[in-house]
Each structure stands twice: as structure tokens, then as C-alpha cells.
Amino acid sequence: MSAQADNKGIDLYTWNTPNGRKISIMLEELGLPYTVFPIDITRGDQHQPEYLALSPNNKIPAIVDHETGIQLMESGAILMYLANKTGKLLSTVSTKYWEQMEWLMFQMGHVGPMLGQTHHFVKFNPGKSPYAEERYSTENARLYQVLDKRLQGRDYICDEYSIVDIATWPWISRFEFQQMNLTDYPNLKRWYLLIAARPAVQKGYAVPDHTLTVPMPD
């Protein structure tokens, strides 16, 4: 955490993972000023006492909003906070709001945890546990199918672009880690490419490593 806070705007503590990219993409979409504090999880920065004071669960991302004095961990909570702060990308209509909450919780409870396990066993530890590889690859494919069915006839998961898409898209951007072929899921692929074309998504994806570009399916 070598960067210094400028005591204004939002400090974003992050790394180039799906959960981290949710927040950098959200900040770019909202046009809010923010300062990036890279937390290199490969070096164990997330376990440093100064970071644990921000994120007791020693996970990224975390934010400090110098305008309000609020600090938050957990990507879903941060997305909701930023949406409420700005009045953007989260519906205020009761029925639509709860639909968005439903699918945000689907991402937080299923897409993120299960695809993350696919990364762990299939991408980074192949051959160590065939049972785990099969279990999480099968669940990965099932979740892709759920999203593909949901996106039939829709541009976005809840009809209009929202924090639900911002939360879900970074996990699908790791389709190569998951050994998934997006061509097998045409609605999901169309959605993925639609969001990938957004300038804010491209900028947010490359935080904190500005050399990275959005993965594109064949």
C-alpha cells in the first residue's frame, strides 16, 4: 500500500481479480474520482495490519469515502453503497429493486464462490483432486446455463444495465480460467460482448494493472 490518500474522493484498495474489478468498473461508470491502492494478494498484502483495519476479512476490495467518512469491505456492499450514493445503476422501484437484489445475491452466493473454486482447482491446481475439478466444472457450466437462459430476450440480467451486470461480468471474463467456451452459451456471450464494449468497463478492468485488456472469446 505505497500510494498516499489525497483525503478527497474515494480510496480503492484492490487487485486484478473479479471482485476487485467490480468496484473499479463501478467507479468508472459513475465517473467518481478515486485513488487506487494496489493490494498485491500474491505477496500477502491483504494480511498486513493496516489493511486488516479496513477489511477484517483480509479480502479485497475495500474503500474509504473521504466525502462521507464511510469505509467498507465486501464488493456487494460497496456496489450498493455507491449506487445509493449517486442514485445510479440501482432501481428505486420496489419490484425492480428486489429483482436486482435477487440476481445480485445470485452472483454473491453462487457465481462468485463457485467460479472461484473452479479457478482454484481447475486453473491453479489441476490433477490434485479430480472430484473437485468435476464438481466445480459441472456447477460452473450449470451457472452459465442459468445466466444464458435468463438473458434470452434481454440485453442485461435485469433488463437495464445495473450493479447486477457489473457484479457478474468480471467473473464471466475469467472464462479461460474456467475452461469454458462462451460460444456454447449464445445469450451469455452476446451479453458479455455488449458489456465488454463499454469504455468504463475497459478502463475498470485494467485496474490496478493498466497493461491488461479485456479477454475476448473466439
ABEGO torsion letter per residue (X at the ends): XABBBAGBEBBBBBBBBAAAAAAAAAAAAAGBBBBBBBBBAAAGAAABAAAAAABAAGBOBBBBBAAAGBBBBEAAAAAAAAAAAAGBGBBABAAAAAAAAAAAAAAAAAAAAAAAAAAAAAAAABGABAAAAAAAAAAAAAAAAAAAAAABGBABAAGBBBAAAAAAAAAAAAAAAAGBBAAABAAAAAAAAAAAABAAAAAAAAOABAABBBBBBX
